[in-house]
Amino acid sequence: MDTILVVNAGSSSVKFQVFSVEGEGTLRRQIKGQMDGIGSRPRLRASGAGGDSLADRAYPIEAVPDVPAAMRVAGDWLRDELRIQPIAVGHRVVHGGPDYARPVLIDHGVVARLERFVSLAPLHQPHNLAPIRSILANFPALPQVACFDTAFHRTHSAVADHYAIPHHLHAEGVRRYGFHGLSYEYIAKTLLQIAPEIAKRRVIVAHLGSGASMCALRDGQSIESTMGFTALDGLPMGTRPGQLDPGVVLYLISEKGMSASNVQNFLYRDCGLRGLSGVSNDMRELEASQESKAKLAIDYFVYRIGLSSGMLAAALQGLDAFVFTAGIGENSANIRARVAEQLGWLGVAVDAAENARHSRLISRLNSTIPVYVVPTDEELMIAQHTLSLLMNSQSPNPRHERVS
């Protein structure tokens, strides 16, 4: 059985899924797992297609000190115990910079180019690249494909792509990229199946999770996003502030004496819902909390989603549908209801019973704007891209695409 391995690596965890390749390029999920607690309390957990447990094992810290070690442990388990030998590995890579507008087969040159974008996604890019390097070193003949969170947004117009800064900086890559593109691409394709009457019209998708952003779709393509040059912009997130006056950064440097690295760490780890609430970066804990600052954090989150919805509706010159997705968007009926209240001026009206049931369509029959809840599947999107590139590529090392 041919299989595709999908890897999504973070700082303290490596998530992986295995898809079998069936007739006519159909993919079927076989295994879902992760190695978490890397460097602290390593644990391998995995389940089969039916949700049955395949592994739940703890390891000593010294056995899994970093991401490459986690890849070795998970890879040995897949190969030695389950006899899985993937024909290719697909990776989520957060930042593709100005170079990559589509998935690409990986070689050492691609890795070197992607290393240039580490400073633009310091929480993600180094960890995305670690398993790629590990596999290149240990299994150099195994095809690997990088799938970028920025690529889907490369359809933005020049006006949406630019900042009001000197053009030479834009030419160097200082521009509005947008992120969560694999999620938005999956939603755009799924809408063609579940709601074809609106899939090619004007749609706002809210990807609400620990990382949060929103995207304006027209004809299934991204025309605007709340995120920009880095994944700090736009909506408040678990630990990131979202939209922030650049003067705040200058203040932290000039008045608080913070170094650039300290500011970076502060903005990526100490702000957002965690910083505002002083309680947690987890929406579930905030919703359960009685602390006034937890309530403020939720209020702020909902308020900024409402503001961004107005901005994206303006970019679309109207609105035909609204979609919730990702962890909070798929699971918090309370947040969905509160966001819908913010969008009442657009004609949004949510059916409380359908919302509580987490139905696919949660808007009332008399709602001007239909509201959907669509679970995202970035891993399947990566597997599809990996298989497609593997089947269609004529060269083992295709030249990367540069978009000016």
C-alpha positions, 0 to 999 in steps of 0.5 A: 500500500502506497502512503503519504506522510504529512508532518506539521512540526512545532517547537514542542510537538510533531504532529503527523498523519498517514494517508493511503493512496487509493484508486485514481489518486484518492487519499484515505486517512489511516493514522493520526498522531503526534509526539508532544512534550519534546524536551520535557515529557515526551509522549507518542500518541496515535490513533487509527482511522476509526479512532482506535488507539495505536500507541500511547507511550512515554519516553525519558527526556534524554530520548526525545530532546528535540524535533529531529529526535521526535521524528526518529522515534515516530518514524521508527514506530511507523516503519518498524511496527506498522511497516509504513514506508511512505512514498513521499512526505508533505510538510506544512511550512508557514512562510514561503516568502515572495519566492513560492506561490505553490508547493515545491519539491524540496532539496537543499537549495529550497531549504536554504531559501526558506531559512531566510524567512525564519525571522518572519515566522520565528515560532514556526519556520525553524521547527517546520524546517527541522524535520525536513533537514532530518529526513534529507540527512537520513533518507535523501532519496525520499521525496519531500514537499513543502506546502506554504501557508502563504501561497494561497494568498499570492492572488492578492492584488498589488494594492492589497499586497503593498505597504505604504513604504518605499518600493525597494523594501517591497522588492526585498519581500516586505509585503502583506503575505497572509497566513493559514492559507492551507486552511483557507484553500481547503475551505474554498474547495469544500464549499464547492461541494457543500454550498456550490451556490455561494462557493464562487461568490463573496465569502468571509472565512474566520479561521479562529484558533490559537492562531487566528485570522480571517480571509476574504474569498471571491470566486474561491480565491483570496483577495484580502487577509487580516494577516500581513508580513508576519503572523503577528498582524490582524486578530488577537490570538492566543499569545500574539497581539494582532493589529498593533500600532508600530509606535508601541514597538518603538516605545518598548525599545526606546522607553522600556529598553527592550532589545529586538529579540526581547520585543520579538519574544514578548509579541509572540509569547506574552500578548494576545488573550494570555496577556490581556486576560492574565489568565490563559491563552486557551479560549475554553479556560477563558470562557469558564473563568469568572475573572473580569480580565478574562471577560475583557479578553473575550470581548476584545476578541469578538470585537476585533472579529467584528471590525475585521469583518467590516474591513473584509466586506468592504474589500469584497464590496459586499458579502454572500456568506460567512464561514467559521473554522478551526478550533474555536470557530468549530467548537465554541457556540458562544463565540460564534453567537457573539460574532453573529451579533456583531454582524447583525448589521450585515443581515446575519442571524444565527439559529441558536439551536443549530448553533448549539448542535454545531450544525454545518449551516447555523443561520436562520432561514431569514438570515440575509447572510448564510453562516456555515461551520466547516471543519478545516483539514490542512493535513489532507490539503498537504497530502493532496498537494504532495501526491499531485506534485509527485505524480505531475513533476517531471524533474526531481528538483523543479525550479522554484517560482518567483513572483514579483 
